[in-house]
Amino acid sequence: MKLSVKSDYAARAVLSLARRYGSGVPTRLEDIARENGLRANYLVQILIELKSRQIVRSVRGKEGGYQLARPPAQITLGDVLECVHGALFDTPALADPQCPSELREAWRRLQGAVESEAGRINFQSLLEAGGERDRMFYI
């Protein structure tokens, strides 16, 4: 399984918005792009996809921008990856009658594990993990 840079950019954008969740203030596209080192013209396409799946919402106007459409605890990494890629794990072997059944079962187990883990990781837990890292002291 290999994910594109698009999935990383989408996850970074959602994490940026998760950090601001609750402020009630929309975040400008340029601010998200700048803080993540992304090109705004590419990021806008990703945000449009995220908006179509109700992961983010846009606010129009001079003070407009983007916000999460739901709380960070209700948005998983799996939601974001599925939005930009479709199925998280897919192989033609799952539909190939010539694939040995024991191998097809192994592919199904791997698919289930990937989807399950991606569904367990929500953006609230990522925020909390980041907060713990920031509070650690190194000697």
C-alpha positions in Angstrom: 0.0 0.0 0.0 1.5 3.3 -1.0 -0.3 6.6 -0.3 0.3 9.7 -2.4 1.5 13.1 -1.1 -2.1 14.2 -1.5 -3.2 12.1 1.5 -0.4 13.6 3.6 -1.5 17.1 2.5 -5.1 16.4 3.3 -4.3 15.1 6.7 -2.0 18.1 7.5 -4.8 20.5 6.5 -7.4 18.7 8.7 -4.9 18.7 11.6 -4.4 22.4 11.1 -8.1 23.0 11.3 -8.4 20.6 14.2 -5.9 22.8 16.2 -8.3 25.7 15.7 -11.5 23.9 16.3 -13.7 25.6 18.8 -12.3 29.1 18.1 -15.2 29.8 15.8 -12.9 31.6 13.4 -12.4 30.3 9.9 -8.9 29.7 8.7 -7.7 31.2 5.5 -6.5 28.8 2.8 -3.2 30.7 2.6 -2.6 30.3 6.3 -3.1 26.5 6.2 -0.8 26.3 3.1 1.9 28.5 4.7 2.0 26.6 8.0 2.3 23.3 6.3 4.6 24.3 3.5 2.0 23.6 0.8 1.1 25.3 -2.5 -2.3 27.0 -2.0 -3.5 26.2 -5.5 -3.0 22.5 -4.9 -4.4 22.7 -1.3 -7.7 24.3 -2.5 -8.4 21.2 -4.7 -7.9 19.0 -1.6 -10.1 21.2 0.5 -12.9 21.0 -2.1 -12.8 17.2 -1.9 -12.8 17.3 1.9 -15.8 19.7 1.8 -17.7 17.3 -0.5 -17.4 14.6 2.2 -18.4 17.0 5.0 -15.0 16.9 6.7 -14.5 20.6 6.3 -16.8 23.5 5.5 -16.1 26.8 3.9 -17.1 30.2 5.1 -17.5 33.0 2.5 -16.6 36.6 2.8 -13.8 38.8 3.9 -13.4 36.9 7.2 -14.0 33.6 5.5 -11.9 30.5 5.2 -12.2 26.9 6.3 -13.3 25.1 9.4 -13.9 21.5 10.4 -17.5 20.4 9.7 -17.5 18.2 12.8 -15.5 17.9 16.0 -11.9 16.4 15.6 -13.0 13.4 17.6 -15.5 12.6 14.9 -13.1 12.7 12.0 -10.7 9.8 11.5 -7.6 9.5 9.4 -9.6 6.8 7.5 -12.2 9.4 6.6 -9.6 11.7 5.2 -7.7 9.0 3.3 -11.0 7.5 1.8 -12.0 11.0 0.7 -8.8 11.6 -1.3 -8.1 8.0 -2.4 -11.3 5.9 -2.2 -10.7 2.4 -0.7 -7.7 2.4 1.6 -6.6 -1.0 0.6 -7.6 -2.7 -2.6 -6.1 -5.5 -4.7 -7.5 -7.1 -7.8 -6.9 -10.4 -6.1 -10.0 -9.9 -3.9 -12.2 -10.2 -7.0 -10.0 -12.7 -8.9 -11.5 -16.2 -8.9 -8.0 -17.5 -9.9 -6.5 -16.2 -6.7 -6.0 -19.1 -4.2 -8.6 -18.8 -1.4 -6.1 -18.8 1.4 -4.2 -15.9 -0.2 -7.5 -14.0 -0.9 -8.3 -14.5 2.8 -4.9 -13.0 3.8 -5.6 -10.0 1.6 -9.0 -9.6 3.2 -7.4 -9.7 6.7 -4.9 -7.1 5.7 -7.6 -4.9 4.2 -9.6 -5.2 7.4 -6.6 -4.3 9.6 -5.7 -1.2 7.5 -9.3 0.0 7.5 -9.8 -0.7 11.2 -6.6 1.1 12.3 -7.3 4.1 10.1 -10.8 4.3 11.6 -9.4 4.3 15.1 -7.1 7.2 14.6 -9.1 10.4 15.1 -7.9 13.9 14.9 -8.6 14.6 18.6 -6.2 11.8 19.5 -3.6 13.3 17.2 -4.1 16.7 18.9 -3.6 15.0 22.3 -0.6 13.1 21.1 0.9 16.3 19.8 0.2 18.1 23.1 1.9 15.3 25.0 5.0 15.6 22.8 5.2 19.3 23.2 5.1 18.9 27.0 7.9 16.4 27.1 11.3 17.5 28.5 14.5 16.2 27.1 17.7 16.0 29.0 
